[in-house]
């Protein structure tokens, strides 16, 4: 099966600019996650979608970050305006619908490496 | 204190050595994941455990639910095993993963 697709792979922007990342999950995966991984740290959940609804966005800096999954399939994460501390790898992952005792199908994309200068 | 703690943070080994990476967690879980991340690469899932032990090739993962502890073992280590190994606790309510900070492993020939 095709994996989780992310684009772009790399992005360099100046602070205060805006940037958008795209993710296409595995077909049939209802749950989609965006994680932020700062260098030297483990990934941290930014937002979780179940179909096109938000399950958890408690760690999303909502003054500058936004995400949507309008049709319950692919998703976009946006940062506007970017700060230096947003430099990180942004990982998208997907899984089968949560909360149903299903332990399978947790798959990560290759990530987008963002550098803010 | 982090909800998921790993040790050691860094590990170097000679080819052929037996390697152990430890993970302790303080949250409730539905499963514990072990993941591998190469420099510049994405994350690959190695194991997902809810009890006992799993083996895949030279990799073995164990979990003790009562002690909230898991270990990843690599037998007969090889330079291609060099990577960051991350354990992550899977939330029983939302399936989100809570990650440890990772263990950077370097295996020298």
Interface residues (C-beta under 8 A of the other chain):
Chain A: X31 X33 X35 X40 X41 X42 X43 X44 X45 X48 X55 X56 X91 X93 X95 X98 X99 X101 X103 X104 X106 X107 X108 X109 X110 X111 X113
Chain B: X4 X30 X31 X33 X35 X40 X41 X42 X43 X44 X45 X48 X50 X86 X88 X90 X93 X94 X95 X96 X97 X98 X99 X100 X101 X102
